[in-house]
């Protein structure tokens, strides 16, 4: 698959260093607004439960629930939800799986943000066109991608974007070997299948304040203005995030292999749709940005 070279137009998005001494991997400051001490979020599942149920449930209930302010409730998506389109639900998360085609990506996470960088909806798409193959139909790969893409939906970025160095023990770390251990003669160390303490610390930093309104559906009515309090803007238009670069907007960041992995698409009402892409290892990037020789 050919990945187009694009010039990053937005330089304000900072990602983590190789071995962070402190949590510093916020996804551009995007976060859910909340007016309460905790952030209750509904995570809808429109997945092939036979192959993804265990991994998505682990990501929701074990990996991310009760970390920092997060209070997550997983449930099956409303009847009629299209797993192919995975159209967002205002104020909630939606996780979908389907055979989205040989488009080069294992998973994508998309958030819709208002003019104040507040997330108003989020989706994760898991691409069975790759996970049905021998290379990726492995528990470690499923755990890593499910955990990481759902983590992006809370406003987390990566702790590290080098694929061929030792793992940090976090699903927010790129790697060639999510299970850790020795691969192709290189010792990757710990597994990257679940979050670590740095992810919790970053969530504490991202959600270190409350807002005058909430953008999660458990406590938000966007149509009501509260006297004496700043009202939230109208939620950005919520549509299918799409499956290709042409639909995601402008590339604003590249991963350690030189591949565009974050895109921004402005919306008519001043909001934004922001998409993170987890590319398959075999997808080639810009040669000058190749970070290592440790590949499958």
N, C-alpha and C positions, 0 to 999 in steps of 0.2 A: 504493500500500500504506500502510495506517495503522500508524504506529509508536507504541506505547503510551508514555505518560509515566510513568516510575517514579522513585521517590526512591532515590538511591544509599545502600545500607546499609553498604557497606564503603568506607572512605576511605583505606585504607592502600596502595592501588595507585597509584603515581605514574608518569605518562607524561612523555616528553621535552618540552622547551621548543622554541620555534620554531627557534632557531639555537643548538644546544647548544655550549658551549665545551669540554665534556668529556662522556664517555659517561655517561648517566644514565637509560637507558631499559630498565630491567629490568621484566619483567612480574610485579610483585608479589613478587619474590624467588623465584619458582618456578624450579627447576633439577633436572637429573638428578643423583642421588647417584652418586658414583664413588669407588672406593678406589684407583685407579691414576692415573698422571699424565695419561693420555689418556682420552677418553670414546668408546669404540667403540659406534656405534649402527647398527642395521639399519633401513633405510628401505624398506618394502614398497610396491610400486606396483600399485594396482588401478585402472588408468586406461585411457582410450581412447588407446592408444599412437600411433595415426595422427595425432591432433591435439595430444596433450599430451606425448608422449614426449620431444621435444626440450626443451621448457620445464621439465618436471619433472627430467629428467636434468641440465640445466644448473644448476637450483637445488641439486640434491644434490651433483653432482660438482665444479662450478666455483664456485658462489656460497658454499656453506657448508662443504664438506669441507676439512679442514685449517685452518679458521679457529680460532684459539685451540686448545682441547683437542679439538675435534671430529674424529672419524675415522669417516666415514660409508661404509656399504656399501649401495648400492641394488640391489634385486632385485625380480623379479616376486612379487606376493603369493601366498601358498599357494593351491593349487587350491581352488575353491569359495568363495573370499572374495567377499562381496557388496559390489559397488560402491555399491549403493543404501543399505545400512545402514552400511557402513564401520565395523563393530564393531572396537574397538581390540584390539591384540595386546600382551599384557603384556611390558613391557620394550623395546618397539620402537615405531617410527613406522609409520603406514599412510597413504598418500596415495591418495585416490579421486577419480574423476570420474564424473558421471552427470547426467542431466536431473532435478534435484531440484525443479523447478517454479518458477513465477514468485513466489518468496517474498521477493524484494527483495535477496537477497544474492548476491554473486559468489563468495565463498569463506568458509569457516569453519575455524578451528583450535580443537581441543579437547584439553585436557590433563587427566589424572587425577592428583591429588596425594595423598600420604599426609598424616598429621598434622604432618609436619615440613617441608611445602612442597616435598617431593621429588617430581618427576614420575616416574610409574611406567608411563605409556603416553601416546601422543599420536596424533591423527589430523588430517588436512587433507582437506576436501571442496571440490572445484572444480565450480561449478554450470554445466553446459553449457546449461541453459535460457537463460542470458544470453550465454555465450561463443559460442553458435551464431548470435547476432544480429550485425548489421553494426557496431553501436556498440562491441562488446567483442571481436569476432573479429579481433583485431589482435595481432601479436607482442608489442608493448610491454605491453598489458594482461595478456596471459597470463604474461609474464615477471614483472611486478610482483606479481600476486596469488599465483602459485606461490611466488616467493621470499619474500614477506612471511608467508604463512600457514605455510610450513615453518619460517621463522625464529621465529615465535611458539612453535613446538613445542620449541624449545631454551630458552625463557624470556625471549626478547627482546620488548620492547614497541615503541612508535613513538618515533621521534626528534621527530616533529612531527605535529600533527593538524589543521592548517589546510590546506584544499584549494586555496585560490586564491593562495597566495604562491609565491615561487620555490622550485623543488625543491632538496632537499639532496643529491641524487645518491645516495640510498639507497632501497632497496625497503621500508625500515621508515618511510617518510615518505608520508603521504596526499597525493594530488594529483589534479587534474583532467586532467593531461597526463603520463602516465607516460613518454612518449618525450621529454619536454622540448620546448624550442623555443617558438615563438609560437603561441598558440591564442586565438581570439576577441580578438585585439589585445593580449594579455598575454604577456610573455616569461617562460616558466617555467624557462628555463635548461637545466641538465643533466637527463639522463634519470634516472628512479627505478627502473630495471630490475634493479639488482644491489645488493648490500651495499656499504658504504663503510668507511673506517677506524674511524669511530665505532662501527660495529657490532662490529668485531673488539675494540675497546677495551672495549665493554660485556660481551662474552663473557668477556674476560680478568677483568673484575670479578666477574661472576656465578660463574665457575668458578675463583676464586682460592684454593680450598681443596680438600682431599680429605675423604672421609667414611669412616666405619668399615664401610660397606657400599655396594653399588652397586644401582641400580635398573634398569640396562640388562641385557637377557637374556644378553649375552655373558659376564657374570661374576656373575650373581645366581642363587641358589637360595633363594627366599623361605621354603622349608620347613626350612632348616637354621639352627640357632643356632650361632654361632661362640663358643667359650669365651673369656671375657674381653673380648668385644667387644659393643657394643650391637647388638642384632638389629633389622632393619627391621620395621615393622609389616606386617600382611597387606595386600597391594595392594588399593586400593579396588575395588569392584565395577565391572567393565568391561562396558558395554552400549552399544548404538547411541546416539550423541550426539543424534540427532534433527535435524530440519530447521527447527524453529520456536521462537519465544520461549517458548512454554508448556513446551517440553521442556528448555530450557537453564537454567531457574531464575530467579533474581532479577538484574535489571540492576544493576550496580555502577559503571558508567562510561558516559559519553556521548562521542561524537566531536565534531568541530568544527562539525557541522551539527545538533547536538542529538539525535542518534539513539543509542539504547542500543547499545553495541558490545562490551560485556563482561558476561558473565553467570556466576553461580556457583550450582551446585546441590549442597547438602550430601548426602553419602552415609551410609548407615546405620552404617558402621563407623568414622566419624570423618573419612573422607577427603572430597575435593571433586572435582567435575567443573567445569572452568572453560572457557568458550567465548568466543572472540573472533570477531566478525562483521565482514566487509568488505562494507558495503552498496554497492549500485549507486548511481551518482551521482544518478539521478532520484528516488530514495526521499527523501521529505520528512522533515525532522526538526522540532524545536521552533523556531518562527520566531525566538525571542529568541536562539537559539544559532547562527543562520546566520552563517557566517564570511566569506562573500565573494559577489561577483556573477559570478565567472569560472566559468561552467558551459558544458557542451557545448550 
